Amino acid sequence: MLDRNTQIPLYEQLKNLIAQQINEGKLEPDQQIPSERELCEAYGVSRITVRQAIAAAANEGLLYRTQGKGTYVAGTKIEQKLSNINNFQQTLVKQGFMASTQLYKAETIPNNLFYSRLLNVSMLEQITNIQLIGFGNEEPVVYYDSYFSMHIGQRILESAQKAVDHKVPFSTLDLYMETAVAPTHVEQTFESTVSDENLSGILKIAVGSPILLVTSIVYDQQQPLEYKNSYYRGDKYKFFLTREFSDFNLRPIAD
């Protein structure tokens, strides 16, 4: 039970109890936890305290919310190494997930100064926008929103449609093999954010759920090929990186 004679906030104590029940196997992956009302009655706390505890547990990756259904215990996260360019299917299959991809949307949009400069194309050339949803065990885990120059984008789209027809899981990076374009490197930024109504609808999560946003520019030498925003569910993905100490870091502290 909760200790009201300690400086540890009640919501944190409740969050720790939920974590303990998960570690002990009393709450299993993808099992729905008791409702807010049930938790209030079980532990004699307010609904505000319960909501704070659930939010804290969700931020730590212990729980995830499904829009219109409830809150569930998070299962094993998909681990993705940052130092490698990873194949979408192999990343999931190696960790026991069944991968699949949906071609969510593909359209031609007008160019503007932002895309023209970013992709180094003329303002007269239209832009191809391709949107994909990646699934793990038939549950959406990542949403890709990519932009290409027209001449590259149409080839990528043809490859995407072929992969869909053959039911082959893919991300846009997997599609370059089917074109005459060979990416040499990618520049990326990583940041944490939360889902809005649009993302929540696509990824089937509650509004305000944690999202890992990866923004990428894919290059062939100095020529940009693709601008992409990837939205990874925070309850499903974990990125990791091995970093080496430099000589500066290993320098002894002077007396």
C-alpha positions as CSV (number, residue, x, y, z in Angstrom):
1,M,0.0,0.0,0.0
2,L,1.0,3.7,-0.2
3,D,2.9,5.3,2.7
4,R,1.5,8.7,3.5
5,N,4.3,9.4,6.1
6,T,7.1,9.7,3.6
7,Q,8.3,12.6,1.4
8,I,7.9,10.4,-1.7
9,P,4.8,11.7,-3.6
10,L,1.8,9.4,-3.7
11,Y,1.7,9.4,-7.5
12,E,5.4,8.2,-7.6
13,Q,4.6,5.5,-5.0
14,L,1.7,4.3,-7.2
15,K,3.9,4.4,-10.3
16,N,6.5,2.3,-8.5
17,L,3.8,-0.2,-7.4
18,I,2.7,-0.6,-11.0
19,A,6.3,-1.1,-12.1
20,Q,6.7,-3.8,-9.3
21,Q,3.6,-5.6,-10.5
22,I,5.0,-5.6,-14.1
23,N,8.4,-6.9,-12.9
24,E,6.7,-9.7,-10.9
25,G,4.6,-10.7,-13.8
26,K,1.3,-9.8,-12.1
27,L,0.7,-7.4,-15.0
28,E,1.7,-8.9,-18.4
29,P,2.6,-7.2,-21.7
30,D,-0.4,-5.8,-23.5
31,Q,-2.6,-6.4,-20.5
32,Q,-5.0,-3.6,-19.7
33,I,-4.4,-2.1,-16.3
34,P,-7.3,-1.3,-13.9
35,S,-9.4,1.8,-14.7
36,E,-8.7,5.1,-13.0
37,R,-11.7,4.6,-10.8
38,E,-10.6,1.1,-9.8
39,L,-7.1,2.4,-8.9
40,C,-8.6,5.3,-6.9
41,E,-10.7,2.9,-4.9
42,A,-7.9,0.3,-4.4
43,Y,-5.3,2.8,-3.1
44,G,-7.5,5.5,-1.6
45,V,-6.1,8.3,-3.8
46,S,-7.6,11.0,-6.0
47,R,-8.0,10.7,-9.8
48,I,-5.4,13.4,-10.2
49,T,-2.9,11.2,-8.4
50,V,-3.8,8.2,-10.5
51,R,-3.4,10.2,-13.7
52,Q,0.0,11.5,-12.6
53,A,1.1,8.0,-11.8
54,I,-0.1,6.6,-15.2
55,A,1.5,9.5,-17.1
56,A,4.8,8.9,-15.3
57,A,4.7,5.2,-16.0
58,A,3.9,5.9,-19.7
59,N,6.8,8.4,-19.9
60,E,9.2,5.6,-18.6
61,G,7.9,3.2,-21.2
62,L,6.1,1.0,-18.7
63,L,2.6,1.6,-20.1
64,Y,1.0,2.8,-23.3
65,R,-2.4,4.3,-24.1
66,T,-4.7,3.2,-26.9
67,Q,-7.1,5.8,-28.1
68,G,-10.6,5.0,-27.0
69,K,-9.7,1.8,-25.3
70,G,-7.5,2.3,-22.2
71,T,-4.0,1.9,-20.8
72,Y,-1.9,-1.2,-21.3
73,V,1.3,-2.7,-20.1
74,A,4.1,-2.1,-22.7
75,G,5.8,-5.1,-24.1
76,T,9.4,-5.5,-25.4
77,K,10.6,-2.4,-27.2
78,I,12.1,-2.6,-30.7
79,E,15.7,-1.8,-30.4
80,Q,17.4,0.1,-33.2
81,K,21.1,0.9,-33.3
82,L,21.9,4.4,-34.4
83,S,25.3,3.7,-35.9
84,N,23.9,1.6,-38.7
85,I,21.3,2.1,-41.5
86,N,18.8,-0.6,-40.6
87,N,16.5,-2.6,-42.8
88,F,12.9,-2.2,-41.5
89,Q,12.0,-5.8,-41.8
90,Q,15.2,-7.2,-40.4
91,T,15.1,-4.9,-37.4
92,L,11.7,-6.2,-36.4
93,V,12.1,-9.8,-37.3
94,K,15.4,-10.2,-35.4
95,Q,13.5,-9.2,-32.2
96,G,10.5,-11.5,-32.8
97,F,8.1,-9.1,-34.4
98,M,6.1,-9.7,-37.6
99,A,6.7,-6.7,-39.8
100,S,4.4,-5.2,-42.5
101,T,4.1,-1.8,-44.2
102,Q,1.1,0.1,-45.4
103,L,1.3,2.7,-48.2
104,Y,-0.8,5.3,-46.4
105,K,-0.7,8.1,-48.9
106,A,1.1,9.1,-52.1
107,E,0.6,12.4,-53.8
108,T,2.2,15.1,-55.9
109,I,2.3,18.5,-54.2
110,P,3.4,22.0,-55.3
111,N,7.0,23.0,-54.6
112,N,7.9,25.8,-52.3
113,L,11.1,27.5,-51.2
114,F,11.6,25.1,-48.3
115,Y,11.5,21.9,-50.4
116,S,13.4,23.6,-53.3
117,R,16.3,24.5,-51.1
118,L,16.2,21.3,-49.0
119,L,16.2,19.0,-52.0
120,N,18.2,21.3,-54.3
121,V,15.6,21.2,-57.1
122,S,14.1,23.9,-59.2
123,M,11.0,25.7,-57.9
124,L,9.3,24.6,-61.2
125,E,9.7,20.9,-60.3
126,Q,6.8,19.4,-58.3
127,I,7.4,17.3,-55.1
128,T,6.4,13.7,-54.5
129,N,5.1,13.0,-50.9
130,I,5.0,9.4,-49.8
131,Q,3.6,8.4,-46.4
132,L,4.1,4.9,-44.9
133,I,3.0,3.2,-41.7
134,G,5.2,0.4,-40.4
135,F,3.6,-2.3,-38.3
136,G,4.9,-4.8,-35.8
137,N,2.7,-7.7,-35.0
138,E,-0.1,-5.9,-36.9
139,E,0.1,-2.8,-34.6
140,P,1.3,0.5,-36.0
141,V,4.8,1.4,-34.6
142,V,6.2,4.0,-36.9
143,Y,4.9,6.6,-39.4
144,Y,7.2,7.8,-42.3
145,D,6.4,11.1,-44.1
146,S,8.9,11.5,-47.0
147,Y,9.4,14.2,-49.7
148,F,11.3,13.7,-53.0
149,S,11.9,15.6,-56.2
150,M,9.4,14.4,-58.8
151,H,11.9,12.3,-60.9
152,I,13.2,10.4,-57.9
153,G,9.9,10.2,-56.1
154,Q,8.0,8.5,-58.9
155,R,10.7,5.8,-59.1
156,I,10.5,5.3,-55.3
157,L,6.7,5.2,-55.5
158,E,6.8,2.5,-58.2
159,S,9.1,0.4,-55.9
160,A,6.8,1.0,-52.9
161,Q,3.7,-0.2,-54.9
162,K,5.6,-3.3,-56.0
163,A,6.6,-4.1,-52.4
164,V,3.0,-3.7,-51.3
165,D,1.8,-6.0,-54.1
166,H,4.3,-8.6,-52.9
167,K,3.6,-8.0,-49.2
168,V,7.2,-7.2,-48.5
169,P,7.8,-4.9,-45.4
170,F,9.8,-1.8,-46.2
171,S,10.8,1.7,-45.4
172,T,11.8,4.2,-48.0
173,L,15.4,3.4,-47.4
174,D,14.7,-0.2,-48.6
175,L,13.3,1.1,-51.9
176,Y,16.5,2.6,-53.3
177,M,17.7,-0.9,-54.2
178,E,15.0,-0.9,-56.9
179,T,16.1,2.4,-58.4
180,A,19.2,3.6,-60.1
181,V,19.9,5.9,-57.2
182,A,22.4,4.9,-54.5
183,P,22.4,6.8,-51.2
184,T,25.8,7.4,-49.7
185,H,24.9,8.9,-46.3
186,V,22.1,10.4,-44.2
187,E,22.0,13.3,-41.8
188,Q,19.6,13.0,-38.9
189,T,18.3,14.8,-35.8
190,F,16.5,13.1,-32.9
191,E,14.0,14.7,-30.6
192,S,11.2,13.8,-28.2
193,T,7.7,15.1,-28.8
194,V,4.1,14.1,-28.2
195,S,1.4,13.0,-30.6
196,D,-1.3,15.3,-31.9
197,E,-4.7,14.3,-33.1
198,N,-3.4,13.4,-36.6
199,L,-0.5,11.2,-35.3
200,S,-2.7,9.6,-32.7
201,G,-5.2,8.6,-35.4
202,I,-2.4,7.1,-37.6
203,L,-0.5,5.3,-34.8
204,K,-3.7,4.4,-32.8
205,I,-2.5,6.0,-29.6
206,A,-3.9,8.6,-27.2
207,V,-3.3,12.3,-27.9
208,G,-0.2,13.4,-25.9
209,S,1.5,10.0,-26.1
210,P,5.4,10.1,-26.3
211,I,6.9,10.1,-29.8
212,L,10.5,9.9,-31.0
213,L,10.8,12.2,-34.0
214,V,13.7,11.5,-36.4
215,T,14.2,14.0,-39.1
216,S,16.4,12.7,-42.0
217,I,18.0,14.0,-45.2
218,V,19.3,11.2,-47.4
219,Y,22.1,12.1,-49.8
220,D,23.8,10.7,-52.9
221,Q,27.2,12.4,-52.3
222,Q,26.3,16.1,-52.1
223,Q,22.9,15.8,-53.7
224,P,19.8,15.5,-51.3
225,L,17.5,12.7,-52.3
226,E,14.9,12.6,-49.6
227,Y,13.6,14.7,-46.7
228,K,11.8,12.6,-44.2
229,N,10.1,12.8,-40.8
230,S,9.8,9.5,-39.0
231,Y,7.5,9.3,-36.0
232,Y,8.3,6.3,-33.7
233,R,6.0,5.3,-30.9
234,G,7.8,6.0,-27.7
235,D,6.2,2.9,-26.0
236,K,7.5,0.6,-28.9
237,Y,10.9,1.9,-29.9
238,K,14.3,2.3,-28.1
239,F,17.4,3.6,-29.9
240,F,20.9,2.9,-28.7
241,L,24.4,4.0,-29.6
242,T,27.9,2.9,-28.7
243,R,30.2,6.0,-28.1
244,E,34.0,5.9,-27.7
245,F,36.1,8.1,-25.4
246,S,38.4,10.5,-27.2
247,D,42.0,11.2,-26.1
248,F,40.8,14.4,-24.6
249,N,38.3,12.6,-22.4
250,L,40.9,10.2,-21.1
251,R,43.4,12.9,-20.2
252,P,44.3,12.7,-16.4
253,I,43.2,15.5,-14.2
254,A,46.1,17.7,-13.2
255,D,47.2,17.9,-9.5
